[in-house]
Amino acid sequence: MKRIKRRYIALQLECEALPTGHEVTDAIWSAVTKLYGEVGASLSGLTLINFDMEHKEVVIRVSLASLGTVRASLATITNIGSRTSAVHVLAVSGTLKALHATVS
């Protein structure tokens, strides 16, 4: 059985009010679903790993095969919750340790 390769993406949120982790996850899933449909979203293996409310930083995990589709979908996010927002990719890495070293 082949092992699934994953990548971790560090995101910076730019928004007026602080969203919840659930709202962030819903916004990302919605963006991927709108661009690539339910099949594309299910193949992404999208998972919320960490949400730092103080610095408005989010870490998500995706499959390597769908990294490009998720990054394209992140660029289309304009609202989180019902508030105007933007999502910026800070770094992409294969391990959480390397990701934190790159972002910090």
N, C-alpha and C positions, 0 to 999 in steps of 0.2 A: 504494500500500500504506500502510495506516495505522500510525503509530508507536505502540508499546505504552508507555503511561504507567506509571511505577513510583513507588513510595514506599519510603523507608527508615525503619525502625523501630528506635529504640534501646531496648534492654531491660536491666533490672537483674535479676540472678539473686539469689535469697535461698535459700541452701542450706547444709547442714552441711559437706559436703566439696566440693572443687572438681571439677566434672564436666569431661569432655573436650568439645571442639567437636563431635565425632561424636555424643556422647550428647545434647547440646543440640539438634542438628539432628534427631536421631531423635525426641526428645520433642515438638518442634514439629510435625513431619510426622505423627506419630501422633495428636496432638490434632486437627489439621485433618482427618485421615482419619476419625477417630471421629465428628466432628460433621457433616461434609459429604460423606463418602465419597471414593472415589478420583478421581472426576471433579472435585469441588470442590477437592481437593488439587492436582490437576494444573493447574487453571486459575489457581491462586494464584501460580505462578511463583516460589515460595519459594526464596531463596538466602541462605546464610550469607556475610556480607561480612567481618565482623571479630569476633574473640573475644578480649577482654582478660581474661586469667586473673587478673591482679593485682587489678583492680577489680570483677570478675565482671560485666562489661558485654558485651553482644552487640549487633551491628548486623546486621539482616536486610533483604533487599530483597523486596518483593512487588509484584504488579500493583495498580494503583489500583482496578480493579473488585473485587478481592477483599480490600481493606484491612479492611473490616468483618468479614468472615468470619475472617480471620486473627487480628484483635484479640479476637474472641469465643473463638476456639480457645485463645489464649494464657491466657485467664482460667481455663481448665479444667485446666491443667497443675499436678499436685500431686507428681509424681515425675520426677526426671531421673536416669537410671541406675537405681539401686534405692534412691535416697536421697530423703527428703522435701524438696521444693523448692517455690518459688513464683516466678513471673515477673511483673515489673512493667514497664509501658510508660512509658519516660521521655519520649520525644518521637517525633513523626512529621514527616518532611520530604520534599520532592521532590528535594533534592540532599544529598550527603554533607557538603559544606561548611557548609550551613545547619544540618544536623543536629548537627555537632560544635560549632558556635557556640552552639546552644541548650542542649546537654548540658553543655558546659564551664563 
